[in-house]
Amino acid sequence: MPRKFFVGGNWKCNGTRESIAKVCEEMAKGPSVAEANVEVVIGVPFIYADYTREKLRKDWVLSVQNCWIGKGGAFTGEVSAEMIVDAGIPWVILGHSERRHLPELKESDETVAIKVAYAIANGLKVMACIGELLEERESGKTQAVNERQLAAIAAKLKEDDWKNVVIAYEPVWAIGTGKVATPEQAQEVHEQIRSWVASNVSASVAADVRILYGGSVTSKNCQELAGKPDVDGFLVGGASLKPEFLDIVDAHKAK
């Protein structure tokens, strides 16, 4: 079976009730994807999850952007996987580069891996983010960084868990910068990631797992990126709050 195209939107720390209502109204103008070979998942701030679900078109689903490392308890300000499941939200974004690299957060590979495993064990699906900094790319470490981050996650998962994971490759130097990996660069890295999964998890998981590209995806570059054999979709930041997101969703037709 071909891999179902996947388009994630990450609203990050953005939005008000007024702006979310307008975004959802704009997004409703696109054709239904209920019968299309594409899955659309929107990552929203916790506080607006129920409000967004009320306004969002019903053929798209919700994600949140983080969760706690384990079971709930005396962890002020955190939200547990159990709470997210209880709220009826199926997806969570984990390991995003901003959480890995912002000095106020600095989540380690180990922390991300524990979160991924715990979220899956408690019924969530995970967009697991990996990717290299500019200096790491320039020093030829892209593959080593991706494999290190993947290895931490893989060490804590059973093979069957991977059906609830999509991998989002985000070259950190391309996020929100306007820079973008060329389609050829993206394909090269995605092919390396799939090869690593085949060698270190299993060939069947490698064949099935969806690998997304995230990094300044726009309506102008999405079609060519989507046409690459190992690019199974996108994780979209700023453009997911703009009308052009509908064009990015429509890129599934390039497959």
C-alpha positions, 0 to 999 in steps of 0.5 A, a space after each residue: 500500500 502506498 504511504 498516505 500523504 500527511 500534512 501537519 500544521 504547527 501553529 506554535 505559540 500563536 493565536 487568539 480566539 478571534 484569529 483562530 476563528 478567521 483561520 478556520 473560516 479560511 481553511 474551510 474553503 478548501 475541498 474535502 479530503 475525507 476520501 483523499 489520500 492525505 491526512 491533515 493534522 493541526 497542532 494548536 496551543 493547549 489553551 485553544 484546543 477545544 475552541 479550535 476543534 469547535 471551529 475547525 473543519 471536521 475532515 482535519 484533526 487536532 494535535 497538541 505541541 508537547 506533553 509531559 514526560 510521564 504520568 501526571 502529578 505534582 508537575 505544575 504547568 505540565 500536561 500529561 499524555 493521559 490528559 490529552 487522550 482524555 480530551 479526545 486529541 489523537 496527536 502530539 508533536 514531540 522533539 520540535 527543534 525549538 524545544 530541543 534548542 531554545 536555551 530556556 528549554 533545551 530538551 535532550 535526545 533522551 527526554 524527547 525519546 522518553 516522551 515519545 515512548 510514554 505518549 505512544 504507550 498511553 494512546 497518542 500518535 506522535 510527530 517525532 521531529 529530528 534535524 540538524 543545525 546550520 553549523 552541523 550541516 556545514 560540517 557534514 554532520 546532518 546524517 550523524 545528527 539525525 541518526 543520533 536523535 532517531 536512535 534515542 527514540 528507537 531504543 525506547 520503542 517496540 516495532 509495533 509502536 512505529 505505526 503510531 509515529 511519523 518522522 518529521 525531518 526539520 533542517 533547523 537552519 530552514 525553519 522560519 528563515 525563508 531558506 529551504 532545502 532543495 527537493 534534491 537535498 530533502 530527498 537525500 536526507 529522507 532516503 538516509 533516514 528510511 535506510 537507517 530505519 530499515 537497518 535499525 528497526 525493520 524493513 517493513 517499518 521503513 517501508 511504512 513510516 511516513 517521513 515529513 519535510 519541515 522547513 519553510 514549506 510554501 505553496 511555491 515549493 510544496 509540489 516539487 518537494 512532494 514529488 520526491 519518493 521519500 517525502 511523504 508530506 510536510 510539517 508546516 509552521 507559519 504557512 499553516 496560519 495562511 490561506 496558502 496552507 490549502 495549496 500545501 495540503 493539495 500537494 498530495 496530488 503530486 504523488 
